[in-house]
Amino acid sequence: GAASLLGASEAASPATPSPVTAGVRLYLFVAFLGGFAIMALQTVANRLGALSLGSSHFTFAMMAALFVLCIALGSFAVGALPKIPRALIVASQWALVGLVAGVYFIVPKAPYAAHVVRVLFRDLPEGFALYHAVTFALLCAVLLLPIALSGALLPLLFHPPRNRYGDLGQVAGRLYSANTVGSL
């Protein structure tokens, strides 16, 4: 019955974790925390953007585009590295903590900064696109590095177990799953 469908080795020890699961538990935990941290940062950025720039679909779309762009740039940067030292995972996350702590001190100035940018472009239709372009550029200047470091996390986590385990697809799937659950 079930033993013939699953294979004798799987049916004999269903409670024994696979070597892939046992070897990547720490990476799974880090992926979970990374997902939680970036989603918390994005939620705060969306709220602050709505308070500073006005609650509109333009503000939300700008924040979403900013996060997608910066995460992609962080992943691309890791892919461009010729060699990835193991310590880079820890160093990148400590740098992320430091940068987010620095952003924390900028947050109280955000509403006034948004007001200054808005006054520069007034409420004329001709300034609409330029206002949003300048606002996006300023948000990139402040948030590019922290979000890019968050985007670099998963590619950095894929690197150490890639040569250790034969089924990289299983490892990648579990890391993505842990990151997604952390985001939720």
N, CA, C and O of each residue as an XYZ file, in Angstrom:
736
protein
N       0.783     -1.166      0.000
C       0.000      0.000      0.000
C       0.842      1.254      0.000
O       1.477      1.603     -0.995
N       0.834      1.927      1.144
C       1.511      3.224      1.238
C       3.015      3.066      1.121
O       3.687      3.927      0.552
N       3.559      1.964      1.658
C       5.008      1.757      1.585
C       5.466      1.606      0.146
O       6.549      2.073     -0.208
N       4.674      0.974     -0.679
C       5.087      0.818     -2.069
C       4.979      2.128     -2.843
O       5.749      2.360     -3.775
N       4.023      2.993     -2.463
C       3.882      4.283     -3.141
C       4.982      5.256     -2.750
O       5.482      5.995     -3.597
N       5.364      5.266     -1.481
C       6.360      6.219     -1.000
C       7.783      5.724     -1.185
O       8.708      6.535     -1.239
N       7.980      4.451     -1.281
C       9.319      3.893     -1.309
C       9.645      3.369      0.069
O       9.208      3.934      1.072
N      10.391      2.319      0.127
C      10.674      1.650      1.400
C      11.429      2.546      2.370
O      11.147      2.516      3.568
N      12.382      3.344      1.892
C      13.184      4.155      2.809
C      12.354      5.281      3.424
O      12.538      5.602      4.598
N      11.440      5.889      2.655
C      10.625      6.959      3.198
C       9.586      6.437      4.175
O       9.288      7.087      5.177
N       9.036      5.269      3.889
C       8.010      4.716      4.770
C       8.605      4.241      6.088
O       7.911      4.221      7.105
N       9.876      3.860      6.088
C      10.495      3.305      7.284
C      10.772      4.368      8.333
O      10.679      4.083      9.527
N      11.107      5.577      7.926
C      11.485      6.593      8.915
C      10.876      7.946      8.567
O      11.610      8.854      8.176
N       9.566      8.112      8.695
C       8.960      9.397      8.339
C       9.288     10.508      9.306
O       9.209     11.674      8.920
N       9.657     10.213     10.557
C       9.927     11.250     11.548
C      11.364     11.738     11.514
O      11.670     12.756     12.133
N      12.250     11.054     10.819
C      13.650     11.450     10.754
C      13.794     12.596      9.769
O      13.426     12.455      8.602
N      14.327     13.734     10.219
C      14.487     14.858      9.290
C      15.538     14.535      8.241
O      16.510     13.830      8.513
N      15.332     15.055      7.047
C      16.323     14.838      5.993
C      17.590     15.609      6.336
O      17.541     16.588      7.080
N      18.735     15.167      5.792
C      19.978     15.910      6.066
C      19.896     17.352      5.592
O      20.529     18.233      6.173
N      19.120     17.600      4.541
C      18.971     18.966      4.042
C      18.278     19.825      5.091
O      18.722     20.941      5.363
N      17.196     19.323      5.687
C      16.465     20.081      6.701
C      17.336     20.318      7.927
O      17.394     21.433      8.445
N      18.013     19.268      8.393
C      18.838     19.388      9.595
C      19.995     20.358      9.376
O      20.366     21.083     10.298
N      20.566     20.386      8.185
C      21.739     21.218      7.927
C      21.433     22.680      7.670
O      22.325     23.522      7.769
N      20.197     22.996      7.343
C      19.898     24.382      6.993
C      18.971     25.062      7.997
O      18.419     26.117      7.687
N      18.786     24.508      9.160
C      17.861     25.103     10.134
C      18.227     26.540     10.482
O      17.348     27.399     10.546
N      19.493     26.810     10.704
C      19.909     28.181     11.027
C      19.609     29.119      9.858
O      19.140     30.240     10.058
N      19.880     28.657      8.642
C      19.593     29.475      7.462
C      18.090     29.725      7.340
O      17.670     30.819      6.963
N      17.285     28.718      7.657
C      15.822     28.880      7.613
C      15.369     29.932      8.623
O      14.498     30.750      8.325
N      15.961     29.909      9.817
C      15.612     30.885     10.848
C      16.001     32.301     10.407
O      15.240     33.248     10.604
N      17.175     32.437      9.817
C      17.623     33.746      9.334
C      16.718     34.230      8.192
O      16.385     35.413      8.124
N      16.323     33.319      7.298
C      15.417     33.692      6.210
C      14.067     34.140      6.769
O      13.474     35.099      6.275
N      13.585     33.445      7.798
C      12.332     33.820      8.456
C      12.431     35.225      9.039
O      11.554     36.058      8.809
N      13.498     35.489      9.793
C      13.687     36.812     10.393
C      13.860     37.895      9.327
O      13.356     39.008      9.477
N      14.569     37.565      8.259
C      14.758     38.532      7.173
C      13.435     38.894      6.519
O      13.198     40.062      6.209
N      12.575     37.912      6.306
C      11.250     38.179      5.743
C      10.419     39.060      6.656
O       9.744     39.985      6.203
N      10.477     38.762      7.953
C       9.744     39.573      8.924
C      10.254     41.015      8.931
O       9.469     41.963      8.935
N      11.577     41.164      8.932
C      12.175     42.499      9.018
C      11.841     43.356      7.795
O      11.504     44.530      7.942
N      11.930     42.786      6.595
C      11.672     43.599      5.407
C      10.194     43.955      5.305
O       9.849     45.047      4.853
N       9.317     43.039      5.722
C       7.890     43.365      5.678
C       7.555     44.427      6.725
O       6.721     45.298      6.475
N       8.191     44.364      7.885
C       7.972     45.399      8.897
C       8.470     46.749      8.385
O       7.807     47.769      8.570
N       9.629     46.754      7.747
C      10.170     47.994      7.186
C       9.253     48.539      6.087
O       9.024     49.746      6.008
N       8.733     47.653      5.247
C       7.848     48.113      4.179
C       6.535     48.658      4.748
O       6.008     49.650      4.243
N       6.014     48.033      5.772
C       4.781     48.516      6.392
C       4.987     49.898      7.001
O       4.153     50.788      6.834
N       6.088     50.070      7.698
C       6.399     51.373      8.292
C       6.602     52.417      7.191
O       6.122     53.545      7.308
N       7.307     52.045      6.131
C       7.533     52.985      5.026
C       6.213     53.371      4.358
O       6.014     54.534      4.008
N       5.318     52.410      4.181
C       4.003     52.726      3.593
C       3.219     53.670      4.488
O       2.609     54.622      4.001
N       3.228     53.419      5.786
C       2.499     54.288      6.723
C       3.102     55.684      6.765
O       2.385     56.683      6.702
N       4.412     55.745      6.872
C       5.080     57.043      6.910
C       4.882     57.784      5.589
O       4.684     58.999      5.581
N       4.936     57.051      4.466
C       4.692     57.669      3.169
C       3.284     58.237      3.082
O       3.078     59.335      2.564
N       2.307     57.477      3.598
C       0.920     57.953      3.574
C       0.751     59.192      4.444
O       0.022     60.114      4.077
N       1.416     59.218      5.584
C       1.314     60.384      6.468
C       2.049     61.595      5.908
O       1.584     62.727      6.049
N       3.199     61.361      5.272
C       4.027     62.468      4.785
C       3.619     62.959      3.400
O       3.590     64.164      3.147
N       3.304     62.022      2.504
C       3.028     62.375      1.113
C       1.538     62.420      0.792
O       1.129     62.951     -0.240
N       0.751     61.865      1.672
C      -0.679     61.762      1.424
C      -1.031     60.325      1.085
O      -0.284     59.636      0.391
N      -2.139     59.897      1.568
C      -2.580     58.525      1.347
C      -3.231     58.431     -0.029
O      -4.383     58.824     -0.210
N      -2.487     57.910     -0.988
C      -3.006     57.783     -2.346
C      -2.430     56.530     -2.988
O      -1.480     55.934     -2.481
N      -3.017     56.147     -4.099
C      -2.476     55.000     -4.809
C      -1.112     55.330     -5.423
O      -0.337     54.415     -5.702
N      -0.805     56.588     -5.638
C       0.511     56.964     -6.138
C       1.575     56.712     -5.078
O       2.655     56.209     -5.389
N       1.278     57.055     -3.841
C       2.239     56.848     -2.752
C       2.491     55.361     -2.555
O       3.640     54.932     -2.455
N       1.420     54.575     -2.500
C       1.580     53.144     -2.299
C       2.348     52.509     -3.456
O       3.235     51.686     -3.229
N       2.018     52.880     -4.687
C       2.708     52.322     -5.849
C       4.186     52.701     -5.855
O       5.041     51.900     -6.233
N       4.478     53.935     -5.432
C       5.865     54.377     -5.377
C       6.651     53.560     -4.353
O       7.784     53.156     -4.613
N       6.045     53.318     -3.191
C       6.711     52.518     -2.159
C       6.917     51.073     -2.616
O       7.982     50.491     -2.409
N       5.889     50.506     -3.236
C       6.009     49.130     -3.730
C       7.099     49.036     -4.796
O       7.905     48.106     -4.781
N       7.127     49.997     -5.722
C       8.154     50.009     -6.768
C       9.542     50.178     -6.169
O      10.497     49.537     -6.608
N       9.650     51.036     -5.172
C      10.931     51.248     -4.492
C      11.442     49.949     -3.872
O      12.613     49.602     -4.032
N      10.576     49.238     -3.174
C      10.997     47.996     -2.525
C      11.362     46.922     -3.542
O      12.368     46.233     -3.375
N      10.562     46.769     -4.591
C      10.860     45.756     -5.600
C      12.182     46.071     -6.299
O      13.008     45.180     -6.495
N      12.381     47.328     -6.672
C      13.620     47.738     -7.339
C      14.835     47.484     -6.454
O      15.819     46.899     -6.907
N      14.776     47.914     -5.206
C      15.933     47.791     -4.311
C      16.222     46.339     -3.941
O      17.387     45.958     -3.826
N      15.187     45.523     -3.752
C      15.401     44.103     -3.478
C      16.068     43.442     -4.679
O      16.986     42.637     -4.520
N      15.610     43.780     -5.875
C      16.218     43.228     -7.088
C      17.678     43.666     -7.224
O      18.532     42.865     -7.605
N      17.964     44.917     -6.920
C      19.353     45.398     -6.992
C      20.248     44.676     -5.988
O      21.397     44.354     -6.293
N      19.719     44.421     -4.789
C      20.495     43.674     -3.791
C      20.782     42.255     -4.239
O      21.894     41.761     -4.054
N      19.797     41.594     -4.823
C      19.995     40.232     -5.334
C      20.977     40.238     -6.498
O      21.839     39.365     -6.597
N      20.845     41.218     -7.371
C      21.751     41.331     -8.512
C      23.190     41.549     -8.048
O      24.122     40.980     -8.615
N      23.365     42.363     -7.028
C      24.715     42.640     -6.516
C      25.378     41.361     -6.004
O      26.569     41.151     -6.231
N      24.630     40.516     -5.324
C      25.203     39.254     -4.840
C      25.560     38.355     -6.018
O      26.605     37.704     -6.014
N      24.689     38.321     -7.027
C      24.968     37.506     -8.205
C      26.195     37.966     -8.967
O      26.820     37.167     -9.664
N      26.550     39.228     -8.852
C      27.710     39.774     -9.562
C      29.025     39.530     -8.824
O      30.099     39.751     -9.385
N      28.951     39.077     -7.567
C      30.176     38.843     -6.803
C      30.905     37.603     -7.324
O      30.281     36.561     -7.525
N      32.226     37.706     -7.547
C      32.964     36.524     -8.013
C      33.112     35.463     -6.916
O      33.132     34.266     -7.205
N      33.213     35.900     -5.682
C      33.353     34.974     -4.559
C      32.551     35.547     -3.390
O      32.566     36.752     -3.141
N      31.856     34.669     -2.685
C      31.021     35.112     -1.575
C      31.574     34.541     -0.274
O      31.403     33.354      0.005
N      32.234     35.375      0.519
C      32.723     34.885      1.813
C      31.556     34.596      2.753
O      30.544     35.297      2.736
N      31.704     33.576      3.558
C      30.637     33.172      4.478
C      30.278     34.291      5.454
O      29.116     34.423      5.838
N      31.248     35.087      5.855
C      31.011     36.169      6.817
C      30.160     37.289      6.228
O      29.684     38.153      6.964
N      29.964     37.286      4.926
C      29.190     38.351      4.290
C      27.723     38.332      4.731
O      27.076     39.379      4.770
N      27.201     37.157      5.059
C      25.810     37.077      5.539
C      25.669     37.902      6.818
O      24.785     38.753      6.925
N      26.531     37.645      7.768
C      26.463     38.337      9.055
C      26.785     39.820      8.885
O      26.099     40.673      9.447
N      27.821     40.125      8.116
C      28.214     41.524      7.914
C      27.096     42.325      7.242
O      26.842     43.471      7.613
N      26.434     41.726      6.262
C      25.365     42.457      5.561
C      24.190     42.740      6.495
O      23.564     43.796      6.405
N      23.897     41.814      7.378
C      22.747     42.023      8.270
C      23.073     43.023      9.384
O      22.195     43.768      9.819
N      24.317     43.047      9.844
C      24.707     44.075     10.813
C      24.707     45.452     10.145
O      24.315     46.446     10.757
N      25.150     45.504      8.885
C      25.092     46.775      8.149
C      23.642     47.212      7.979
O      23.334     48.399      8.088
N      22.749     46.256      7.710
C      21.328     46.564      7.594
C      20.787     47.148      8.890
O      20.060     48.141      8.866
N      21.128     46.551     10.007
C      20.672     47.071     11.311
C      21.182     48.493     11.519
O      20.435     49.362     11.968
N      22.443     48.731     11.198
C      23.011     50.079     11.352
C      22.331     51.104     10.455
O      22.054     52.226     10.881
N      22.065     50.719      9.220
C      21.403     51.650      8.298
C      19.963     51.936      8.708
O      19.503     53.075      8.625
N      19.252     50.900      9.153
C      17.876     51.118      9.595
C      17.864     51.984     10.852
O      16.970     52.812     11.023
N      18.844     51.801     11.726
C      18.946     52.669     12.908
C      19.191     54.117     12.479
O      18.660     55.043     13.092
N      19.983     54.316     11.442
C      20.208     55.663     10.928
C      18.948     56.260     10.323
O      18.675     57.448     10.495
N      18.179     55.438      9.612
C      16.915     55.897      9.034
C      15.950     56.298     10.145
O      15.151     57.219      9.972
N      16.018     55.621     11.267
C      15.144     55.930     12.405
C      15.248     57.408     12.804
O      14.253     58.026     13.183
N      16.456     57.963     12.715
C      16.652     59.359     13.113
C      16.189     60.340     12.039
O      16.023     61.529     12.312
N      15.982     59.847     10.824
C      15.485     60.689      9.738
C      13.954     60.758      9.751
O      13.373     61.734      9.277
N      13.313     59.739     10.283
C      11.850     59.614     10.237
C      11.123     60.861     10.759
O      10.162     61.287     10.119
N      11.520     61.462     11.872
C      10.769     62.649     12.337
C      10.812     63.827     11.363
O       9.945     64.700     11.410
N      11.804     63.856     10.491
C      11.933     64.956      9.529
C      11.174     64.689      8.228
O      11.078     65.582      7.386
N      10.639     63.498      8.048
C      10.003     63.114      6.782
C       8.796     63.983      6.419
O       8.703     64.414      5.269
N       7.874     64.259      7.335
C       6.723     65.080      6.925
C       7.127     66.478      6.446
O       6.570     66.988      5.474
N       8.087     67.090      7.125
C       8.508     68.428      6.700
C       9.255     68.358      5.372
O       9.067     69.220      4.512
N      10.090     67.354      5.196
C      10.808     67.198      3.925
C       9.826     66.995      2.773
O      10.007     67.551      1.690
N       8.791     66.198      3.012
C       7.767     65.994      1.981
C       7.046     67.301      1.672
O       6.715     67.579      0.519
N       6.807     68.094      2.698
C       6.158     69.394      2.505
C       7.035     70.313      1.642
O       6.534     70.989      0.744
N       8.317     70.332      1.913
C       9.237     71.183      1.145
C       9.241     70.758     -0.324
O       9.195     71.606     -1.215
N       9.297     69.460     -0.577
C       9.287     68.982     -1.964
C       7.961     69.342     -2.628
O       7.937     69.749     -3.789
N       6.874     69.196     -1.906
C       5.551     69.509     -2.462
C       5.442     70.994     -2.805
O       4.872     71.352     -3.836
N       5.983     71.855     -1.950
C       5.932     73.300     -2.194
C       6.767     73.659     -3.424
O       6.399     74.564     -4.174
N       7.862     72.977     -3.634
C       8.703     73.258     -4.805
C       7.950     73.029     -6.114
O       8.193     73.727     -7.098
N       7.044     72.063     -6.129
C       6.337     71.729     -7.362
C       4.887     72.198     -7.380
O       4.178     71.987     -8.364
N       4.454     72.821     -6.316
C       3.105     73.360     -6.191
C       2.060     72.327     -6.598
O       2.356     71.134     -6.672
N       0.882     72.769     -6.852
C      -0.202     71.855     -7.211
C      -0.609     71.999     -8.677
O      -1.761     71.760     -9.041
N       0.338     72.387     -9.496
C       0.078     72.543    -10.920
C       0.225     71.198    -11.631
O       1.115     70.419    -11.290
N      -0.620     70.919    -12.599
C      -0.531     69.637    -13.312
C       0.822     69.410    -13.997
O       1.262     68.271    -14.147
N       1.469     70.488    -14.407
C       2.757     70.352    -15.092
C       3.846     69.791    -14.184
O       4.804     69.187    -14.666
N       3.707     69.984    -12.881
C       4.721     69.510    -11.946
C       4.458     68.138    -11.367
O       5.260     67.637    -10.579
N       3.351     67.518    -11.742
C       2.940     66.240    -11.156
C       3.985     65.137    -11.344
O       4.409     64.515    -10.371
N       4.397     64.894    -12.580
C       5.358     63.818    -12.861
C       6.725     64.123    -12.247
O       7.369     63.235    -11.689
N       7.160     65.360    -12.350
C       8.460     65.734    -11.797
C       8.454     65.610    -10.269
O       9.432     65.158     -9.675
N       7.354     66.012     -9.646
C       7.220     65.865     -8.189
C       7.385     64.406     -7.775
O       8.118     64.108     -6.832
N       6.715     63.508     -8.466
C       6.804     62.096     -8.106
C       8.189     61.526     -8.426
O       8.686     60.674     -7.689
N       8.805     61.974     -9.493
C      10.148     61.512     -9.839
C      11.162     61.963     -8.784
O      12.010     61.177     -8.360
N      11.075     63.218     -8.365
C      11.988     63.732     -7.334
C      11.740     63.031     -6.002
O      12.688     62.692     -5.294
N      10.476     62.813     -5.659
C      10.143     62.112     -4.415
C      10.699     60.695     -4.442
O      11.262     60.231     -3.450
N      10.545     60.004     -5.568
C      11.079     58.641     -5.691
C      12.598     58.644     -5.557
O      13.165     57.782     -4.885
N      13.249     59.600     -6.184
C      14.717     59.690     -6.095
C      15.163     59.940     -4.658
O      16.142     59.348     -4.204
N      14.459     60.807     -3.939
C      14.812     61.071     -2.542
C      14.582     59.829     -1.667
O      15.391     59.530     -0.789
N      13.489     59.116     -1.906
C      13.249     57.872     -1.163
C      14.331     56.851     -1.457
O      14.778     56.139     -0.558
N      14.755     56.774     -2.712
C      15.857     55.867     -3.069
C      17.142     56.241     -2.339
O      17.873     55.371     -1.864
N      17.408     57.536     -2.254
C      18.626     57.980     -1.570
C      18.640     57.541     -0.108
O      19.695     57.217      0.438
N      17.477     57.533      0.518
C      17.396     57.175      1.934
C      17.295     55.664      2.144
O      17.902     55.127      3.071
N      16.533     54.975      1.293
C      16.201     53.574      1.565
C      16.887     52.553      0.660
O      16.745     51.352      0.890
N      17.616     52.985     -0.349
C      18.228     52.048     -1.286
C      19.112     51.012     -0.595
O      18.929     49.812     -0.796
N      20.054     51.459      0.203
C      20.987     50.509      0.828
C      20.315     49.551      1.818
O      20.567     48.348      1.748
N      19.474     50.033      2.732
C      18.855     49.061      3.634
C      17.989     48.028      2.910
O      18.027     46.843      3.241
N      17.221     48.471      1.937
C      16.354     47.525      1.237
C      17.185     46.595      0.349
O      16.875     45.409      0.243
N      18.225     47.116     -0.284
C      19.093     46.272     -1.110
C      19.786     45.205     -0.259
O      19.942     44.068     -0.704
N      20.195     45.556      0.939
C      20.793     44.546      1.831
C      19.774     43.474      2.201
O      20.126     42.304      2.345
N      18.530     43.863      2.352
C      17.485     42.865      2.603
C      17.311     41.967      1.386
O      17.122     40.759      1.527
N      17.374     42.542      0.211
C      17.266     41.762     -1.018
C      18.448     40.850     -1.260
O      18.327     39.843     -1.958
N      19.580     41.191     -0.695
C      20.777     40.357     -0.845
C      20.753     39.137      0.074
O      21.507     38.187     -0.136
N      19.897     39.161      1.084
C      19.925     38.103      2.095
C      19.679     36.713      1.523
O      20.483     35.813      1.767
N      18.614     36.501      0.780
C      18.325     35.149      0.281
C      19.419     34.614     -0.644
O      19.828     33.465     -0.478
N      19.913     35.396     -1.613
C      21.022     34.865     -2.410
C      22.258     34.536     -1.562
O      22.972     33.575     -1.850
N      22.505     35.328     -0.527
C      23.625     35.017      0.361
C      23.363     33.726      1.131
O      24.285     32.944      1.361
N      22.123     33.501      1.528
C      21.779     32.275      2.254
C      21.816     31.042      1.356
O      22.053     29.938      1.848
N      21.589     31.199      0.066
C      21.647     30.065     -0.849
C      23.081     29.574     -1.033
O      23.301     28.390     -1.288
N      24.042     30.461     -0.908
C      25.417     30.120     -1.251
C      26.043     29.028     -0.367
O      26.541     28.048     -0.922
N      26.051     29.132      0.970
C      26.742     28.104      1.760
C      26.205     26.675      1.574
O      27.010     25.754      1.433
N      24.892     26.453      1.568
C      24.441     25.072      1.426
C      24.473     24.530     -0.008
O      24.241     23.340     -0.222
N      24.752     25.378     -0.974
C      24.652     24.955     -2.373
C      25.633     23.830     -2.725
O      25.281     22.944     -3.504
N      26.824     23.840     -2.185
C      27.791     22.785     -2.474
C      27.689     21.622     -1.485
O      28.267     20.558     -1.709
N      26.960     21.827     -0.406
C      26.881     20.817      0.636
C      25.773     19.796      0.391
O      25.876     18.649      0.825
N      24.727     20.208     -0.295
C      23.565     19.337     -0.483
C      23.298     19.163     -1.964
O      23.410     20.107     -2.747
N      22.948     17.960     -2.333
C      22.703     17.658     -3.734
C      21.416     18.271     -4.260
O      21.342     18.615     -5.439
N      20.415     18.413     -3.429
C      19.127     18.911     -3.882
C      18.977     20.387     -3.536
O      18.316     20.743     -2.561
N      19.596     21.240     -4.344
C      19.537     22.678     -4.096
C      18.119     23.207     -4.238
O      17.749     24.179     -3.581
N      17.327     22.577     -5.087
C      15.934     23.002     -5.245
C      15.162     22.878     -3.941
O      14.350     23.743     -3.612
N      15.412     21.809     -3.199
C      14.738     21.626     -1.913
C      15.194     22.695     -0.915
O      14.380     23.260     -0.185
N      16.484     22.961     -0.894
C      17.012     23.991      0.007
C      16.440     25.354     -0.359
O      15.989     26.094      0.515
N      16.455     25.689     -1.640
C      15.930     26.992     -2.090
C      14.449     27.119     -1.757
O      14.006     28.167     -1.286
N      13.695     26.079     -1.994
C      12.271     26.106     -1.683
C      12.006     26.322     -0.211
O      11.105     27.077      0.155
N      12.773     25.674      0.630
C      12.581     25.832      2.077
C      12.997     27.219      2.546
O      12.350     27.803      3.416
N      14.082     27.752      1.967
C      14.503     29.108      2.339
C      13.455     30.135      1.903
O      13.112     31.036      2.669
N      12.950     30.002      0.679
C      11.889     30.908      0.223
C      10.649     30.777      1.095
O      10.009     31.773      1.432
N      10.316     29.547      1.457
C       9.131     29.336      2.313
C       9.304     30.004      3.665
O       8.398     30.684      4.147
N      10.467     29.813      4.280
C      10.720     30.428      5.593
C      10.653     31.948      5.495
O      10.102     32.609      6.375
N      11.216     32.498      4.421
C      11.201     33.943      4.214
C       9.773     34.440      4.025
O       9.410     35.491      4.553
N       8.968     33.703      3.284
C       7.577     34.089      3.051
C       6.762     34.018      4.329
O       5.966     34.914      4.609
N       6.952     32.964      5.105
C       6.231     32.849      6.392
C       6.639     33.988      7.315
O       5.791     34.540      8.015
N       7.911     34.349      7.333
C       8.348     35.496      8.126
C       7.694     36.780      7.663
O       7.347     37.627      8.486
N       7.517     36.941      6.349
C       6.850     38.129      5.823
C       5.392     38.196      6.258
O       4.857     39.265      6.552
N       4.764     37.021      6.290
C       3.362     37.002      6.701
C       3.221     37.345      8.158
O       2.106     37.377      8.679
